Amino acid sequence: MAVSAGRLVGGVWRLMHRHGWCWQSPTRRALEREEDVVGLWKKDVWPQAE
């Protein structure tokens, strides 16, 4: 029996959702996050990436 990748991904997503997990965004910010470094990155690097 062959299982397509789409069905497998959908099943994993349903399993994660059932347990309250989400792969789209973290539930909290990292404790090690340095806001000033993040601000510089957003100002200098992110516009070039867009």
C-alpha positions as CSV (number, residue, x, y, z in Angstrom):
1,M,0.0,0.0,0.0
2,A,1.5,3.3,-1.1
3,V,1.0,6.5,1.0
4,S,1.4,9.9,-0.7
5,A,3.5,12.6,1.0
6,G,0.5,14.9,1.2
7,R,-1.5,12.4,3.2
8,L,1.5,11.8,5.5
9,V,2.0,15.6,6.1
10,G,-1.7,16.0,6.8
11,G,-1.7,13.2,9.3
12,V,1.3,14.7,11.1
13,W,-0.4,18.1,11.2
14,R,-3.6,16.6,12.7
15,L,-1.6,14.7,15.3
16,M,0.3,17.9,16.3
17,H,-2.9,19.9,16.4
18,R,-4.6,17.2,18.6
19,H,-1.9,17.7,21.2
20,G,-2.0,21.5,21.0
21,W,1.2,21.9,19.0
22,C,1.7,24.2,16.1
23,W,4.5,24.2,13.6
24,Q,3.7,27.8,12.4
25,S,5.0,29.8,15.4
26,P,6.7,29.3,18.7
27,T,4.6,29.4,21.8
28,R,7.0,31.8,23.6
29,R,10.1,33.9,22.8
30,A,13.5,32.5,23.5
31,L,15.0,33.4,26.8
32,E,18.3,34.2,25.1
33,R,16.7,36.7,22.7
34,E,18.6,40.0,22.4
35,E,16.1,42.7,21.4
36,D,18.7,45.2,20.3
37,V,20.4,42.6,18.0
38,V,17.0,41.6,16.6
39,G,16.2,45.3,15.9
40,L,19.5,45.8,14.0
41,W,18.8,42.6,11.9
42,K,15.3,43.8,11.1
43,K,16.6,47.2,10.0
44,D,19.7,46.0,8.0
45,V,19.2,42.5,6.8
46,W,15.4,42.0,6.4
47,P,14.8,44.8,3.8
48,Q,17.5,43.1,1.6
49,A,15.8,39.7,2.0
50,E,12.4,41.0,0.9
